[in-house]
Amino acid sequence: GSKWSLAAFKQRLLREVGEARASEVWRRVDDIVVKTMIGVESIMVEGMQEFLPSYARGEPNRQCFQVFGFDVMLDSDAKPWLLEVNLDPALKTDSTLDLRVKSGMLVDLLNTIGVPGP
């Protein structure tokens, strides 16, 4: 296979299917992610209660977070299909593109959880 940055993929999708369909694709991908997380919520809560005593006492979790890697494929009609969810996605970088994509994702992640970036 080949690797693309998200920005390059979004540009290609926009060129190939147009703005309206590209927006619908991303709405459907968002829907897949949200529904998948809803589907495993009870399992995640159970695990947090078991391994994080403060969470079991009703205190907010400020001790850890989890990165999930969602592998989604588009078919020939640009319909997204969930292939798998990685609980521990690889962060090893084998190329300049890998480094750019993964470091950007990590900066976004750290900003999201409130850790100031460099």
C-alpha positions, 0 to 999 in steps of 0.5 A: 500500500501507500501512505498519504497525509490526511491533508493530501488524502482530503484534497484527492477525495475532494477532486474525485467526488466533489465537495458535497460527497467529500463532506458526506464521507467525513460525516460517515467516518465520524459516525463510524468512530462515534458509534464504535466508541459507544459500542465499547463504552461499557467495557471501557468504563469497567476497565477504568473502574478496575484499574483506576481506583480514583475513577471507581470513586467517581473522581475525574480521570486525569491519570491516563488516556488512550490513543485508538487507531481507526482503519477505515477503507472507502469503497468504489462509491466512497462509502467508508467501512471500518476495517479494525480499531487498533488499541495500540497504534504503531508510532514508529516512523519509517519515513519522513512522511510517517514522522510528519503525520505521527508527530502532528497527531501527537501534538494535536493529542497533547493539545487536546488533553491540555499539555502545552506543546513546544 
